Amino acid sequence: MKSMMKILFRYVLSAAGIALILLIFNFAVLVAWIIQESAIEQHDYSTGQLANSLIESHGVYTLSESAASEIEKQYQWAMLLDDTGRVIWSKNLPPDVPLKYTASDVASFTRWYLNDYPVYVWRHSDGLFVLGRAKGSTWKHNMEMRHEFMDKIFVGVPAVLILNAVAAILLALLFGMRLFRSLKPLAKGIEEMAEKQPVELSTRGLLGDIAVGINKTSVRLMKQEAALNQRDNARTTWIAGVSHDIRTPLSLVMGYASQLEDDPELPPAKREQAGIIRRQSQRIKTLVSDLNLASKLEYNMQPLRLNPVILAELLRQVAAEFLNDGLDNCYSIEVIIGKDAQNAVITGDQELLRRAVANLLANSIRHNPKGCQIKMTMEKGRGICSLSVTDSGAGFPRAILENLNNAQYSAGLQNHGLGLTIVRQTIKAHGGSTEFHNLSSGGCEVIICLPLSAADTRA
Amino acid sequence: MGMVMDMNDILDCKLLMVDDEPELRQMVKEILRKEGFMKVISAADCHQARELFASESPDGVILDVSLPDGDGFSLMREFRAGSAVPVLFLSARDEDEDRLLGLGLGADDYITKPFLPRELTLRLRAVLNRAYFPVVLKQKEKPVFSLGEIQVDLNSGLVYSNKGQFTLTAKEFALLEKLYENRGNIVTGDSLCQAAWGDDLYGYENTLMVHIRRLREKIEPEPSSPRHLLTVRGLGYKLTGADRK
């Protein structure tokens, strides 16, 4: 919705802007034209100059040549009236122009027309100089303004402009709101579609076609989502089923192998062989349960029993379990907890996290049969705590390292490194991140970041 | 429970084993017999189990979760309606674990298949002991043990050494008892704090160190170079060389 408001805002602004620009442009053109017109008038001989070029000498009036050609060019005729209203000189005077005028005649044509000829007058030393143009060539209008108005024009023009701008904005807002109202359900529909909710928009109105398109897309998306879910469900259920079916026969294998292993009547070599069967059965058990857990974590079907977990305690506990479980002397496990990390609390599934940490230790032990030093370091940062598990062993093979750090390969439950896949999935399910590295000094490092619990109040 | 009176040993318990796999039933019977449980009866489904439960009134039930004609959870509810018989579940699915842990069904314990015989007998003994000999267990004498030349009696909370006789304080007693129960193994500082103060380690690290130091003064011939109560750096402590009397 925020983006829609932005669109509306921009629309109103640009509409009002366009209106204002047009207004100013028109105004500017008008002003420019008026100035140009008057410039033309001024460029040529003014009525006064023409009048002054009519010179009397010994009772004869002569017009300078340039003035004469100017009158030919711009005007049609000219005459000079003396103070009694008689024509005492003329040039090209049309026959329908009288030769004698009264004071009222003069007063009436001065500003307007003489027998429909537009005329211009100027005071001459011997009377009144009159210039006439062809009939219908010029429209004459006498402009009059109240003085107050002319005084206020410099306030008035900007005020009118501002009023226009306000009106333009209001109109744009009105139309914009209408558009906004019709776009709003569409925008909401697209948002809902992104959240994988079914969308059913009304297809009436101006934007009905777009609504139809959105509805269709939504239906298709829902179908795809359902199909994907069904496939994931089927896969997880299938894996769960297979692992269930393996467990009962494996119980018999493991049970009898264990009994044979403990049978004092059997020769030691046979008992050792039974021991191998028992141990391998236990490995299959772990694999089956890992496979099941990994597939459930992958498709978000593993319920998380979320509780406050003190991570430092969990690390010590797992390390102690490994050491108490008869870990060979060629391995060492060191736990280093940062001073402020001792009480770091995260919200998580204690059992799954325990399993993840145990998987990391087990991985280091299994892949370094000649022994290694394992170090778990925990620090507390802003809102997160980080756990680094390093060993001094052989490190990860390159291909596995790439797979582990590439989340898009997560769907591939590789038979290799299932334990580490579970680590990554578990941490992801807890909203954390996992990185796998090889150390330049040899060995590997796994860095886990987990968000601290909101209730980490003892911080 | 009247039958408790007749029972001298958990091996006298009559057990009902319910599983649809005949070979597994056979194996479990053998395991239990070898362990000393002589009265073991078995059923293949809910129907048969109900009949046997009514006619034989067993003292303990080992119950598979998925049975051909119903599930173990509802069967347990039926049994529990009229008796407090202890039930140990056998489960073949991780999903059952979620239900067993999450729903508080009242099952006494559960084992996931596949299991080792030793695992089964240990869990079963624990379940039966809890159900039939709880009082006896609690009244059982506390251990008396030696640490080299030093004698410790957890009944009186006294330590006897050539330096003399010391009385353990309540906290020292709780710590030593916890360490002795897990003798030979590392006990994390967290577990020790839970045992002595019923709280998390955080905030008690120094207190714990002080109490361990005092304990060493009583049970170690040379407290500065301990031989029995060892520090495992970063993790906790370990009691070694304890011999039960």
Chai-1 contact restraints between the chains, C-beta under 6 A:
chainA,res_idxA,chainB,res_idxB,connection_type,confidence,min_distance_angstrom,max_distance_angstrom,comment,restraint_id
A,H244,B,A92,contact,1.0,0.0,6.0,A-B,restraint_1
A,H244,B,R93,contact,1.0,0.0,6.0,A-B,restraint_2
A,R247,B,A92,contact,1.0,0.0,6.0,A-B,restraint_3
A,R247,B,K113,contact,1.0,0.0,6.0,A-B,restraint_4
A,R247,B,P114,contact,1.0,0.0,6.0,A-B,restraint_5
A,T248,B,E21,contact,1.0,0.0,6.0,A-B,restraint_6
A,T248,B,A92,contact,1.0,0.0,6.0,A-B,restraint_7
A,L250,B,P114,contact,1.0,0.0,6.0,A-B,restraint_8
A,S251,B,L24,contact,1.0,0.0,6.0,A-B,restraint_9
A,S251,B,K113,contact,1.0,0.0,6.0,A-B,restraint_10
A,S251,B,P114,contact,1.0,0.0,6.0,A-B,restraint_11
A,L252,B,E23,contact,1.0,0.0,6.0,A-B,restraint_12
A,L252,B,M27,contact,1.0,0.0,6.0,A-B,restraint_13
A,M254,B,P114,contact,1.0,0.0,6.0,A-B,restraint_14
A,G255,B,M27,contact,1.0,0.0,6.0,A-B,restraint_15
A,G255,B,P117,contact,1.0,0.0,6.0,A-B,restraint_16
A,S258,B,L116,contact,1.0,0.0,6.0,A-B,restraint_17
A,S258,B,P117,contact,1.0,0.0,6.0,A-B,restraint_18
A,K285,B,P114,contact,1.0,0.0,6.0,A-B,restraint_19
A,N292,B,D94,contact,1.0,0.0,6.0,A-B,restraint_20
A,P303,B,D98,contact,1.0,0.0,6.0,A-B,restraint_21
A,E313,B,D190,contact,1.0,0.0,6.0,A-B,restraint_22
A,R316,B,T188,contact,1.0,0.0,6.0,A-B,restraint_23
A,R316,B,L235,contact,1.0,0.0,6.0,A-B,restraint_24
A,Q317,B,T188,contact,1.0,0.0,6.0,A-B,restraint_25
A,A319,B,L235,contact,1.0,0.0,6.0,A-B,restraint_26
A,A320,B,I186,contact,1.0,0.0,6.0,A-B,restraint_27
A,A320,B,T188,contact,1.0,0.0,6.0,A-B,restraint_28
A,A320,B,L235,contact,1.0,0.0,6.0,A-B,restraint_29
A,L323,B,I186,contact,1.0,0.0,6.0,A-B,restraint_30
A,N324,B,N185,contact,1.0,0.0,6.0,A-B,restraint_31
A,N324,B,I186,contact,1.0,0.0,6.0,A-B,restraint_32
A,V335,B,G234,contact,1.0,0.0,6.0,A-B,restraint_33
A,V335,B,L235,contact,1.0,0.0,6.0,A-B,restraint_34
A,Q342,B,Y202,contact,1.0,0.0,6.0,A-B,restraint_35
A,N343,B,Y202,contact,1.0,0.0,6.0,A-B,restraint_36
